[in-house]
Amino acid sequence: MKKVCHSQQVPAAAANVPGAARCKMRVLVGPDDGAPTFAMRQFEVEPGGHTPMHTHPWEHEIYILQGAATITMDSEEHPARPGCCAFIPPNVPHQIANAGLLELKFLCLIPIECSCGCQVK
């Protein structure tokens, strides 16, 4: 299956997970599109919002599109702005927070099936 669309055509859903605040996610490309290996997600975080502080056995690749972010990994805070990228290794506690007054938008790429065999949604 092939797909070309604008990100705004993909519905945004609230990130209803414990520890998340003022955060939405769009699955731009994923299993429902026939992607066999990776998922591309766009997060939209309002001012004062953040993803939960969490850890899991798969990696993340992050790319900041808009706004100012603080990326926390292993208790180390890293400021990020549009054009910045980050690699978050497996099993590293991490969180992405909006550090500005505008909406933060970032891409997050993850494996659909991590090395332990669990399915990533």
VEXMARBA-920620 format. One record per residue: z negated, y, x negated of N, C-alpha, C in turn; chain; residue number from 1. Coordinates in nm, 4 decimals. Layout:
(node (Z,Y,X),(Z,Y,X),(Z,Y,X),A,NUM)
...
***
This chain:
(node (0.0000,-0.1173,-0.0846),(0.0000,0.0000,0.0000),(0.0000,0.1241,-0.0895),A,1)
(node (0.0747,0.2258,-0.0510),(0.0805,0.3519,-0.1249),(0.0161,0.4601,-0.0406),A,2)
(node (-0.0328,0.5640,-0.1072),(-0.0996,0.6713,-0.0333),(-0.0812,0.8026,-0.1080),A,3)
(node (-0.0416,0.9050,-0.0360),(-0.0391,1.0414,-0.0855),(-0.0903,1.1276,0.0277),A,4)
(node (-0.1953,1.2044,0.0021),(-0.2493,1.2918,0.1062),(-0.3312,1.4027,0.0419),A,5)
(node (-0.3670,1.5004,0.1210),(-0.4571,1.6064,0.0772),(-0.5996,1.5602,0.1032),A,6)
(node (-0.6908,1.5962,0.0162),(-0.8302,1.5522,0.0325),(-0.8896,1.5932,0.1666),A,7)
(node (-0.8458,1.7062,0.2211),(-0.8997,1.7518,0.3491),(-0.8561,1.6633,0.4662),A,8)
(node (-0.7542,1.5787,0.4441),(-0.7111,1.4853,0.5488),(-0.8024,1.3633,0.5571),A,9)
(node (-0.8854,1.3434,0.4558),(-0.9767,1.2292,0.4527),(-1.1097,1.2736,0.5119),A,10)
(node (-1.1598,1.2033,0.6124),(-1.2864,1.2452,0.6743),(-1.4023,1.2462,0.5755),A,11)
(node (-1.4880,1.3463,0.5887),(-1.6104,1.3552,0.5083),(-1.7261,1.2991,0.5901),A,12)
(node (-1.8080,1.2203,0.5254),(-1.9264,1.1638,0.5903),(-2.0498,1.2091,0.5143),A,13)
(node (-2.1546,1.2380,0.5876),(-2.2811,1.2751,0.5239),(-2.3296,1.1597,0.4374),A,14)
(node (-2.3813,1.1928,0.3207),(-2.4390,1.0912,0.2320),(-2.5802,1.0632,0.2821),A,15)
(node (-2.5897,0.9729,0.3777),(-2.7182,0.9406,0.4391),(-2.7899,0.8309,0.3618),A,16)
(node (-2.8278,0.8641,0.2390),(-2.9044,0.7715,0.1569),(-3.0334,0.8426,0.1166),A,17)
(node (-3.1418,0.7689,0.1027),(-3.2685,0.8329,0.0646),(-3.2545,0.9109,-0.0654),A,18)
(node (-3.3020,1.0341,-0.0638),(-3.2976,1.1182,-0.1831),(-3.1800,1.2126,-0.1897),A,19)
(node (-3.0786,1.1937,-0.1055),(-2.9641,1.2857,-0.1025),(-2.9967,1.4018,-0.0103),A,20)
(node (-2.9460,1.5193,-0.0442),(-2.9679,1.6370,0.0387),(-2.8421,1.7217,0.0413),A,21)
(node (-2.7993,1.7588,0.1616),(-2.6869,1.8514,0.1801),(-2.5630,1.8058,0.1044),A,22)
(node (-2.5294,1.6787,0.1219),(-2.4236,1.6148,0.0441),(-2.3316,1.5349,0.1362),A,23)
(node (-2.1996,1.5510,0.1168),(-2.0993,1.4746,0.1912),(-2.0079,1.4036,0.0915),A,24)
(node (-1.9426,1.2987,0.1403),(-1.8524,1.2229,0.0548),(-1.7248,1.1881,0.1306),A,25)
(node (-1.6116,1.1942,0.0593),(-1.4825,1.1501,0.1099),(-1.4341,1.0384,0.0183),A,26)
(node (-1.3978,0.9228,0.0726),(-1.3375,0.8168,-0.0074),(-1.1886,0.8454,-0.0101),A,27)
(node (-1.1413,0.9091,-0.1184),(-1.0017,0.9493,-0.1277),(-0.9105,0.8288,-0.1473),A,28)
(node (-0.9525,0.7362,-0.2321),(-0.8798,0.6110,-0.2538),(-0.9848,0.5018,-0.2707),A,29)
(node (-0.9677,0.3933,-0.1961),(-1.0654,0.2853,-0.2043),(-1.0108,0.1557,-0.1489),A,30)
(node (-1.0994,0.0620,-0.1221),(-1.0571,-0.0695,-0.0735),(-0.9727,-0.0640,0.0540),A,31)
(node (-1.0043,0.0288,0.1441),(-0.9270,0.0398,0.2687),(-0.7817,0.0821,0.2438),A,32)
(node (-0.7557,0.1382,0.1253),(-0.6200,0.1797,0.0880),(-0.5491,0.0739,0.0057),A,33)
(node (-0.6163,-0.0373,-0.0195),(-0.5591,-0.1444,-0.0989),(-0.5852,-0.1321,-0.2476),A,34)
(node (-0.6722,-0.0385,-0.2868),(-0.7043,-0.0230,-0.4301),(-0.7833,-0.1454,-0.4761),A,35)
(node (-0.7340,-0.2184,-0.5754),(-0.7992,-0.3425,-0.6154),(-0.9115,-0.3271,-0.7175),A,36)
(node (-0.9170,-0.2124,-0.7864),(-1.0077,-0.2041,-0.9003),(-1.1069,-0.0879,-0.8935),A,37)
(node (-1.0562,0.0332,-0.8649),(-1.1414,0.1511,-0.8650),(-1.1359,0.2247,-0.7322),A,38)
(node (-1.2428,0.3011,-0.7053),(-1.2476,0.3908,-0.5903),(-1.2608,0.5333,-0.6431),A,39)
(node (-1.1892,0.6265,-0.5792),(-1.2004,0.7678,-0.6098),(-1.2658,0.8351,-0.4910),A,40)
(node (-1.3803,0.8978,-0.5175),(-1.4540,0.9644,-0.4108),(-1.4693,1.1121,-0.4456),A,41)
(node (-1.4665,1.1973,-0.3427),(-1.4930,1.3393,-0.3634),(-1.6237,1.3720,-0.2937),A,42)
(node (-1.7172,1.4272,-0.3697),(-1.8449,1.4711,-0.3142),(-1.8416,1.6203,-0.2948),A,43)
(node (-1.9054,1.6656,-0.1882),(-1.9176,1.8076,-0.1570),(-2.0658,1.8332,-0.1332),A,44)
(node (-2.1242,1.9175,-0.2190),(-2.2682,1.9399,-0.2171),(-2.2936,2.0881,-0.1921),A,45)
(node (-2.3648,2.1152,-0.0861),(-2.3964,2.2536,-0.0520),(-2.4984,2.3104,-0.1506),A,46)
(node (-2.5072,2.4453,-0.1586),(-2.6100,2.5055,-0.2441),(-2.7481,2.4484,-0.2100),A,47)
(node (-2.8229,2.4157,-0.3130),(-2.9555,2.3561,-0.2938),(-2.9524,2.2057,-0.2725),A,48)
(node (-2.8332,2.1467,-0.2648),(-2.8207,2.0036,-0.2388),(-2.8043,1.9221,-0.3655),A,49)
(node (-2.8101,1.7894,-0.3491),(-2.7975,1.6984,-0.4628),(-2.7740,1.5559,-0.4150),A,50)
(node (-2.7227,1.4751,-0.5056),(-2.7162,1.3315,-0.4817),(-2.8546,1.2758,-0.5106),A,51)
(node (-2.8835,1.1527,-0.4701),(-3.0154,1.0985,-0.5028),(-3.0266,1.0659,-0.6522),A,52)
(node (-3.1472,1.0686,-0.7043),(-3.1711,1.0153,-0.8386),(-3.1690,0.8641,-0.8206),A,53)
(node (-3.0769,0.7966,-0.8902),(-3.0625,0.6524,-0.8689),(-3.0013,0.5860,-0.9916),A,54)
(node (-2.9969,0.4549,-0.9885),(-2.9371,0.3760,-1.0952),(-2.8710,0.2532,-1.0332),A,55)
(node (-2.7710,0.1997,-1.1023),(-2.7013,0.0797,-1.0564),(-2.6248,0.0201,-1.1737),A,56)
(node (-2.5756,-0.1024,-1.1605),(-2.5136,-0.1711,-1.2749),(-2.3677,-0.1352,-1.3017),A,57)
(node (-2.3140,-0.0321,-1.2415),(-2.1760,0.0068,-1.2697),(-2.1720,0.1498,-1.3233),A,58)
(node (-2.0632,0.1813,-1.3904),(-2.0428,0.3135,-1.4490),(-1.9899,0.4123,-1.3463),A,59)
(node (-1.9976,0.5411,-1.3828),(-1.9353,0.6506,-1.3077),(-1.8510,0.7321,-1.4049),A,60)
(node (-1.7408,0.7837,-1.3567),(-1.6684,0.8900,-1.4235),(-1.6680,1.0067,-1.3263),A,61)
(node (-1.7099,1.1232,-1.3737),(-1.7263,1.2418,-1.2897),(-1.6347,1.3522,-1.3409),A,62)
(node (-1.5745,1.4283,-1.2481),(-1.4935,1.5439,-1.2844),(-1.5278,1.6571,-1.1879),A,63)
(node (-1.5734,1.7698,-1.2406),(-1.6142,1.8834,-1.1573),(-1.4900,1.9636,-1.1171),A,64)
(node (-1.4728,1.9808,-0.9868),(-1.3596,2.0556,-0.9323),(-1.3947,2.2011,-0.9024),A,65)
(node (-1.5157,2.2233,-0.8483),(-1.5537,2.3555,-0.7983),(-1.7047,2.3700,-0.8045),A,66)
(node (-1.7498,2.4904,-0.8370),(-1.8924,2.5193,-0.8344),(-1.9618,2.4882,-0.9657),A,67)
(node (-2.0927,2.5008,-0.9629),(-2.1762,2.4749,-1.0805),(-2.2653,2.3549,-1.0515),A,68)
(node (-2.2786,2.2682,-1.1514),(-2.3576,2.1459,-1.1342),(-2.4590,2.1317,-1.2459),A,69)
(node (-2.5646,2.0572,-1.2149),(-2.6543,2.0055,-1.3163),(-2.6458,1.8540,-1.3046),A,70)
(node (-2.5998,1.7900,-1.4111),(-2.5910,1.6441,-1.4140),(-2.7107,1.5947,-1.4941),A,71)
(node (-2.7965,1.5204,-1.4285),(-2.9151,1.4667,-1.4939),(-2.8912,1.3195,-1.5242),A,72)
(node (-2.9105,1.2823,-1.6515),(-2.9008,1.1429,-1.6950),(-3.0210,1.1156,-1.7839),A,73)
(node (-3.0964,1.0103,-1.7523),(-3.2149,0.9759,-1.8337),(-3.3039,1.0969,-1.8573),A,74)
(node (-3.3281,1.1765,-1.7547),(-3.4144,1.2953,-1.7608),(-3.3569,1.4096,-1.8438),A,75)
(node (-3.2355,1.3965,-1.8967),(-3.1703,1.5064,-1.9689),(-3.0779,1.5791,-1.8728),A,76)
(node (-3.0915,1.7120,-1.8648),(-3.0078,1.7924,-1.7767),(-2.8899,1.8497,-1.8547),A,77)
(node (-2.7708,1.8387,-1.7931),(-2.6478,1.8876,-1.8547),(-2.5788,1.9815,-1.7560),A,78)
(node (-2.5616,2.1094,-1.7899),(-2.4877,2.1990,-1.7014),(-2.3390,2.1626,-1.7033),A,79)
(node (-2.2745,2.1794,-1.5894),(-2.1312,2.1488,-1.5796),(-2.0644,2.2482,-1.4856),A,80)
(node (-1.9392,2.2786,-1.5148),(-1.8597,2.3727,-1.4343),(-1.7218,2.3121,-1.4130),A,81)
(node (-1.6366,2.3754,-1.3343),(-1.5035,2.3193,-1.3114),(-1.4310,2.2891,-1.4421),A,82)
(node (-1.3709,2.1702,-1.4455),(-1.3015,2.1243,-1.5645),(-1.3868,2.0343,-1.6520),A,83)
(node (-1.5178,2.0312,-1.6291),(-1.6056,1.9437,-1.7077),(-1.5976,1.8009,-1.6541),A,84)
(node (-1.6117,1.7062,-1.7451),(-1.6153,1.5659,-1.7066),(-1.7388,1.5008,-1.7663),A,85)
(node (-1.7794,1.3892,-1.7086),(-1.8967,1.3168,-1.7575),(-1.8751,1.1677,-1.7397),A,86)
(node (-1.9312,1.0917,-1.8312),(-1.9356,0.9460,-1.8204),(-2.0817,0.9074,-1.8054),A,87)
(node (-2.1132,0.8369,-1.6986),(-2.2487,0.7883,-1.6743),(-2.2448,0.6371,-1.6896),A,88)
(node (-2.3056,0.5850,-1.7969),(-2.3015,0.4405,-1.8211),(-2.3795,0.3625,-1.7152),A,89)
(node (-2.3562,0.2322,-1.7071),(-2.4331,0.1482,-1.6151),(-2.5830,0.1568,-1.6449),A,90)
(node (-2.6622,0.1459,-1.5397),(-2.8085,0.1374,-1.5472),(-2.8778,0.2621,-1.6009),A,91)
(node (-2.8088,0.3749,-1.6024),(-2.8700,0.5013,-1.6449),(-2.9111,0.5789,-1.5197),A,92)
(node (-3.0394,0.6149,-1.5062),(-3.0803,0.6976,-1.3920),(-3.0040,0.8300,-1.3950),A,93)
(node (-2.9510,0.8699,-1.2792),(-2.8693,0.9907,-1.2758),(-2.8741,1.0588,-1.1397),A,94)
(node (-2.8391,1.1882,-1.1428),(-2.8326,1.2718,-1.0230),(-2.7390,1.3880,-1.0523),A,95)
(node (-2.6645,1.4316,-0.9507),(-2.5810,1.5504,-0.9635),(-2.6301,1.6502,-0.8600),A,96)
(node (-2.6645,1.7706,-0.9064),(-2.7192,1.8744,-0.8187),(-2.6306,1.9979,-0.8228),A,97)
(node (-2.6250,2.0666,-0.7096),(-2.5557,2.1946,-0.7037),(-2.6456,2.2971,-0.7706),A,98)
(node (-2.5946,2.3632,-0.8743),(-2.6721,2.4613,-0.9492),(-2.6232,2.6034,-0.9245),A,99)
(node (-2.5470,2.6235,-0.8180),(-2.4900,2.7550,-0.7928),(-2.5024,2.7979,-0.6482),A,100)
(node (-2.4294,2.9032,-0.6153),(-2.4319,2.9597,-0.4811),(-2.3132,2.9160,-0.3964),A,101)
(node (-2.2129,2.8531,-0.4592),(-2.0952,2.8029,-0.3885),(-2.1063,2.6523,-0.3700),A,102)
(node (-2.0271,2.5978,-0.2789),(-2.0226,2.4536,-0.2622),(-1.9754,2.3879,-0.3918),A,103)
(node (-2.0423,2.2821,-0.4316),(-2.0038,2.2019,-0.5477),(-1.9125,2.0910,-0.4989),A,104)
(node (-1.7974,2.0733,-0.5657),(-1.7077,1.9620,-0.5368),(-1.6819,1.8880,-0.6664),A,105)
(node (-1.6943,1.7556,-0.6613),(-1.6632,1.6764,-0.7796),(-1.6042,1.5428,-0.7404),A,106)
(node (-1.5201,1.4912,-0.8301),(-1.4649,1.3573,-0.8142),(-1.5572,1.2593,-0.8828),A,107)
(node (-1.5700,1.1417,-0.8243),(-1.6506,1.0347,-0.8802),(-1.5680,0.9072,-0.8707),A,108)
(node (-1.5400,0.8468,-0.9848),(-1.4638,0.7217,-0.9878),(-1.5575,0.6082,-1.0242),A,109)
(node (-1.5486,0.4994,-0.9491),(-1.6345,0.3837,-0.9704),(-1.5531,0.2563,-0.9543),A,110)
(node (-1.5964,0.1489,-1.0173),(-1.5287,0.0213,-0.9938),(-1.5604,-0.0287,-0.8532),A,111)
(node (-1.4619,-0.0902,-0.7893),(-1.4848,-0.1439,-0.6554),(-1.5749,-0.2665,-0.6624),A,112)
(node (-1.5541,-0.3492,-0.7623),(-1.6413,-0.4640,-0.7820),(-1.6997,-0.4546,-0.9221),A,113)
(node (-1.8313,-0.4373,-0.9307),(-1.8921,-0.4218,-1.0616),(-1.9022,-0.5567,-1.1322),A,114)
(node (-1.9416,-0.5534,-1.2572),(-1.9424,-0.6752,-1.3383),(-2.0381,-0.7810,-1.2867),A,115)
(node (-2.1378,-0.7418,-1.2075),(-2.2305,-0.8428,-1.1557),(-2.1755,-0.9102,-1.0301),A,116)
(node (-2.0581,-0.8652,-0.9834),(-1.9947,-0.9302,-0.8687),(-2.0244,-0.8659,-0.7344),A,117)
(node (-2.1103,-0.7628,-0.7309),(-2.1409,-0.6981,-0.6033),(-2.0259,-0.6066,-0.5621),A,118)
(node (-2.0087,-0.5848,-0.4356),(-1.9025,-0.4976,-0.3861),(-1.9541,-0.3550,-0.3742),A,119)
(node (-1.8856,-0.2609,-0.4339),(-1.9204,-0.1198,-0.4273),(-1.8480,-0.0592,-0.3090),A,120)
(node (-1.9176,0.0115,-0.2250),(-1.8587,0.0754,-0.1075),(-1.8533,0.2238,-0.1272),A,121)
***
